[in-house]
Amino acid sequence: MSEDLRELSHDAERYSDQLPRSTTRDEALEIAIKAAETSMRALKLAKDPNEKARHSARFQQLLQEAERIKNSRDWRQRQSTQPTRVPTSSAASTVPPTAHTTRTLQEPLSVRTLPKSEQILLLKAGYLNGFKFPPWTNPPEPGEFILKDGEGLYLDEPELSLSKFQEDVLEGWKRPAEALPPPTWFPGDRINLGPGMSFARKIDLVQDAATDCSVVASLCAGVARAERGHAKILRSVIYPYDADNGRPLMSKNGKYIVRLNFNGCYRRVVIDDRLPVSNTSRVIHVVDRHNPGLLWPALLEKAYLKVRGGYDFPGSNSGTDLWILTGWIPEQVFMQSDELEPDRFWSRMLNAFNYGDVLITMGTGKMSSRTERELGLASEHDYAVLDLREVDSQRLLLIKNPWCEGTSWRGRFKQNERGDIKPKEAAEQSLIEFDDDTEPVQSSRDLLNADEQLSPGTFWMDLDNVIQHFESIYLNWNPGLFAHRQDMHFAWDLGPPELGRGKPRGRFASLSAHPQFIVTASKGGTIWVLLWRHFKNAIPDVATEEEIARGGYDIDLEGHISLVAFDSQGRRVLLPEKHLEKGWFVDSPQTLLKLDDCKAGAEYTIAPLEQDLVATEHTFTLSAFSNSPLEVSEAKVRYQYANTLSAAWTKETAGGNAHSPTYSTNPQFAIAVPQTTSISLLLEARNDELNVHVKLMHSKGQRIHAIRNRDIVFDSKDYRRGCCLAEFAELEAGQYTVICSTFEPHQLGDFTLLVESSQPTQVVLLPREGAGRIRMELSTVAFKRGQSKIAAPLVPKRLSKFYVIARFVDDRFPNDHAYRSSSSNRSLVRVSIESGRGPQRRIHVASNGGEYADSAGGIRTEDIDLSPEMKRYGDMWLVLDRLYASSEGQEERFSVELFVDQPDAVECGVWRAWDD
């Protein structure tokens, strides 16, 4: 099917779905005509005979529908044109209908066999808030809800916690017969008012004295879906349950069991039916404003709040709440994101909404009190979306504020010179006036908002205003859109570094300590990956076992999580770069990553990311969804062999980058490679403020004192903050040296070097420069203009071994790094130990094999044995000579150090001019 034909088919279905929600005959007739015209255009494009027949039948049906609406007195009676929902490779799309009946999509179950470690993890995750929530196995037997002779009503203790305000207005915890309807709402005759599980009027759930707007918004979204004719997914999780009538039953013994989805699986949550009753007009639990005796919403709310810690609920988001209540996959869409494409987003959302395959809620960001008053919206508040419509090119959402005293959006009517238009006036006028030369244009949104049948706090808003005034839209997708699912449960230890458990963390850290997984779809297509963080009480280390058993500790909700995917053949990844897809960091316990157009059988590496999670062990579940058979497993190790060594940049070893005179003092490691191997070097600093670099060089495994380009085998390229990686495909057998450096000298800190290879290697930290030697710092050598050689007398007192290091010093431009690093500003130099002069001159040792060299990184002699007997060759001298950097032979300064193996073994005199 071509894209044009597919789009026309979707448009025809959308118009057909809008017909039952038309508010006027004219609107219904216009929609029916649009649907018929769209079907005709699709018919002209169709090539397949079956396609042609189907589009022709739809076209004829819609023509008849338009004619009926035009001529029938009761235009609302409509023939069924509801299409069948068929899941495709993407939950964001639909396919053309093949029948006129709606079927329920089955939720896929993970068939992966859990190892013992994961089974234990799930069992431990069932202990929360001092309660035990075992995994759900089977629906409870009816006998669990029968009141047996001699037994009292079921009592669940301890009672759930309340906020300070809720405690102040609490009259007591009461059974439904006393709690519903709220006593202060009906202080007189309460006959035939409830409580019960059925309802006579349209449900209108609201919150009042509880801070659980996200929960009530979630309940409202689920109820609205059922009212549109779809399956009742909320009330079906409460037991005892009447499957024939599709609603919970009243429990005889006051016990209810609710199936909720959290901490890795569906779990069994047991509650009693007592509700917190207020002695004022405020209501602590959720209540149905139209059916005040309706019980099941308050029970579902209580079960959820038992999981989250009590009625003093600190807040959540409705995407999380619906995931727990229904198991529908949560996706958070950021309205201010540059990646948001409104047209595509609307089409995707509307199609799925009409099929009943998405629940929609929304959240505002932080706003000032003045902005709240001006907009009629609440700051950091969740709203439910009850309906979507596209009328006269306006993309409209019916939004409900779940707070019982909640205001409506004040932009719902346009302003004119006479001030605010009242609803009745808007129904008659419903015009937007632009200027004197513009014809008035009817606003479908304002006409819909003028409907006095709208509940308080419910309003229509166009998509453009939603994007402007809301921070996020939460989409919870029907998991039945996918045929396959796999779950993996894991722990991630983020323990503090001072206890020896932690690794560097944060945006600049490597992924070496992150759990990583492989996700593979055998037939390719779309894969959705959901990371869900398990709730855990923030228990202090000093708590006793008795205190832990009593509970009362808040759930740890700090920090942010995300997911990143790599096309790396299922191997572990070390740096969070060159990713295939990366999600937003969210403070929600769940984050979703969507991979489209995956290759059949390709192994994608998935890694969780975190920011500011508490430094302790956390547990998670990773769930993958696809319409192709799935496999989820741990990512493959990069190489078979690994060595991890720790070291530090200290005052003596923080030498800076390769242009620094002290570069060779940096920590160095010797690597012995017995046979050709693939190899990678990961350098990671404990302090992620440091920019770091790693380099491997030919060196016979010895310390390197001078850097020559021809000796560099490979390195990590540019300096990178926090950590860096260098890799080489085929490193030949040999002895090498690794140099680890920071960009600036004198930057101190600990680091680790991870060496991974396909063949065994041996890695050792080399002794630092001058280790085991006595350092003698001589006075600075100062060459005057035109001077090329300077020497100082050496007097050996006993047999000793030492070497000499000389470095260029330029303190004229201490802040000009470019000047200091330019070799054109320095002369080439040589340092040597000599005896005698003239024809009898003898050079015992010289730097760089006697060649002149750049001294920025230091020039060094090999070790020399010096003894008093060597005086037979004549007086001994330490000589420093240079080749001019320019014809003028400018003034230059050099530092010189001796590293001697014994104290007081040699004396060095004053520097003096020297001529051969």
Secondary structure, 3 states (H helix, E strand, C coil): CCHHHHHHHHHHHHHHHHHHHCCCHHHHHHHHHHHHHHHHHHHHHCCCHHHHHHHHHHHHHHHHHHHHHHHCCCCCCCCCCCCCCCCCCCCCCCCCCCCCCCCCCCCCCCCCCCCHHHHHHHHHCCEECCEECCECCCCCCHHHHCCCCCCCCCCCCCCCECCHHHHHHEEEEECHHHHCCCCCCCCCCCCCCCCECCCCCCCCEEECCCCCHHHHHHHHHHHHHHHCCCCCCCHHHEECEECCCCEECCCCCCEEEEEEEECCEEEEEEEECCEEEECCCCCCCCEECCCCCECHHHHHHHHHHHHHCECCCCCCCHHHHHHHHHCCEEEEEECCCCCCCHHHHHHHHHHHHHHCCEEEEEECCCCCHHHHHHHCCCCCCEEEEEEEEEECCEEEEEEECCECCCCCCHHHCCCECCECCCHHHHHHHCEECCCCCCCCEECHHHHHHCCCCCCCCEEEEEHHHHHHHCCEEEEEECHHHCCEEEEEEEEEECCCHHHCCCCCCCCCCCCCCCCCEEEEECCCEEEEEEEEECCCECCCCCCCHHHHHHCCCCECCCCEEEEEEECCCCECCCCCCCCCEECCCECCCEEEEEEEEECCCCCEEEEEEEECCCCCEEEEEEEEEECCCEEEEECECCCCEEEEEEEEECCCCCCCCCCCCCHHHCCEEEEEECCCEEEEEEEEECCCCCEEEEEEEECCCCCCCCCCHHHEEEECCCCEECEEEEEEEEECCEEEEEEEEECCCCCCEEEEEEEEECCCCEEEECCCCCCCCEEEECCCEEECCCCCEEEEEEEECCCEEEEEEEEEECCCCCCCHHHHHCHHHCCEEEEEEEECCHHHCEEEEEHHHHCCECCCCCEECCCEEECHHHHHHCCEEEEEEEECCCCCCCCEEEEEEEEECCCCCEEECCCEECCC
